Amino acid sequence: MNLYAKPYSEACEQNKAPILAVLREVFTEPGLILEIGAGTGQHAVHFARELPYLDWQPTDQADYLPGIRLWIDEAGLPNLRQPLELDTCRIPWPVAQAAGVFSANTTHIMHWPAVEGLFRGIGQVLQPGGAFCLYGPFNDNGRHTSASNAAFDQMLKQRDPASGIRDFSDLDRLARDNGLRFRRDYPMPVNNRTLVWTRHV
């Protein structure tokens, strides 16, 4: 990584507006939002700026934190916290409680034990009534929802056989096992979706 240039993702620039529309609808009350897999930091800055009533806490693996800090330091937003290292398989998480959780384009990159850890951790930190918003491509009943997603899944598996687009039913089972109830499936551009679960009250 160039230590003097912020990391940049064109996909983040393209999807931040439609994701924001969902977050406005779901995260309506003030509180701490835990972002898992903040990546470049672009989403964190955009959502914290556009949703100033939320306290935004980005997290990711250690290698990504310097780049996220570059975006955060430049933005200078009072409701945007410095990033924390988070490994979904390592308990306890660095945040003990959150009003909401957001993650984008993570479960198809993670190995399955990390996906299990994601839902297990969310079940522990998400406040009753809080929502988990998960953005990305997902399969239905073992089938791809588009030809482009099928090609993307093949590319992922060629690069890392343990990765790949996850099936909604498998994710929903993990959610239910950890005290979450499915709320809504938001169709998004480019054959993506935002899945929303809420913690039982």
N, C-alpha and C positions, 0 to 999 in steps of 0.2 A: 504494500500500500504506500502511495505517495503521502508522506506525513504532512505535506503542505497543501494538499488538495482534498476537498471533501469528496467522499465516495458518492456516486450518483447512479441511480437506477431509473431508466426511462419508463419501466413498468410502473414504478411508484408514482411518477408524474401523471401517467395515464389513468391510473385507477384511484387516485386519492379523492377525486370529486365524487364518484359514485359511492365509494366507501363512506365518505363523510356524510352523505345523505342518509345512509343507514344508521350511522352512529348518532346523528342528531335525533333520530326517531327512538333509538334504544336507550342511549345514555342521557336521560332527561334531567336527572338530579345531580347536584354537586357531589363530588367524591373523588377518590383515588382510582384511576384506571391503570391497570397493570398491562403493559404491552410486552408480549413474549415474542422474541425474534425480531427485534427492531431493525435489524439489517443496516441500511445506510444511515438511518435516522431521519429520513425525509418525511415519513408518515408522522413520526412523533412531533416534529416541528409544525407540520401543517395542521394536524388535529388539535394540538395544544393552542395554536394561534386562533383557530376557528371556533374552538369550544372552550373559551376562557374560564368557564365555571367548573371545568374539570381539572384535577391535579394529575398530570400525566407522568407515569413512571416507566420509561423504556428499559428493557433488559435484553441481553443476548449473551452469546459466548464471548470469552475474553478477547478474542482476536478482532471482534467488531467494535468494541467499546471506544477505541481512539477515534474512529471515523464518526461514530455517533456524537461524540463530544464536540467535534468540529462543527457539526450542524447546530447543536444546542448552544454552544458558546457564541456563535454568530447570531443566533436568533435572539438570545437574551430575554426569554419569556419567563415571567415570574411563576407560572404554573407548570413549567417543564423542568423536571428533576434531572440530575446527572444520571447516566445509565448505570445499571447494576449488572454484575455477572450472574447469570442464571442458567443452570443445567437442570432440565426438567426431571432428570432421574435422581437428583441429589436433594434429599429432604433434610432439614427444612429449607424452604425457599427464602430468599433475602427479604421478601415482603410478607408480613404475617397476615394481612387482611386487605382486601380490595373491594370497592363498590362495584367494579366491573373489570372484565378482562378482554383484551383484544389481541388477535394474532393474525398475521397475513402471510400466506405462501410458506407455511412451515411444515405442515403434516406430510406433504409429499416429499420433503427433503429429509425429515427425521427418520431414523430407524424406528421400527415398531415399538420397542421398549421405551423409547423417548416419547412417542405418542401416548403410550399408556401412562408414563410419568406426567405428561402434560395434563391429562384429565384428572389424574389422582391429585396433583398439586392444586389444580383449580378447585377441586372439591373441598380442599382444606382451607384455601384462602378467600374464596369468593363469599361475600356476605349473603345471608338469606335474602332472596328477592333480587339479587344482583344478576347481571347478564354476562355471558361469554359470547363474543362475536368472533367467528372464525371465517376468514376470507380465503378463497382459493378454488382450484378445480377439484371436483369430487365425482366419484362414480356412483351409479345407482344399481343395486342388485347385481353387482359384479360386471356391469357394462359401462363403457365410456359413453359420455353424453354428447360427444362430437368427434369427428375425424381428427381435428386438430389436437384434442385432448389425448386421443389414442396415440398419436405420433409423439406428443410430449411425454407421455408415460413410457413409451418405448425408449426414448432418449434418456430419461431418468434412470431406467433400469440398466441400460447399457453402461452408464457412468457409474452406477452403484446399485447392484441387484437388491439391496435391502431398502432402497427408496422406492417411490412410486405413488401415483394418485390413490388415495384411500377411498374406501367405499363408505357412503353415508351410514349404512346400517351398522358397520363396525364401529364408527365413531359414536353413533348414538348409543350403542350398547355400553361403551366406555363411559359416556356421559351419565347414563342411567345408573350404572354401577357406582358412580361417585356423587349421587344426589342431585343430578341436573335433569331438568325436564325440557324437551325440545319445544321451541316456541315458534320459529318461523324460518323459512328458506327464501332468501332474497335473490332472485336472478340478477346477475351482474354482466357487464359487457365481456366480450371475448370468451364466452362459455365458462365463466367463473360464477361463483355463488358466495353469498355470505350466510352462514348458518348461525342461528342464535339459539342458545340454551339459557335457561334461568335456574338459579339455585332454589331448591324447595324452601318455602318460608316455614 
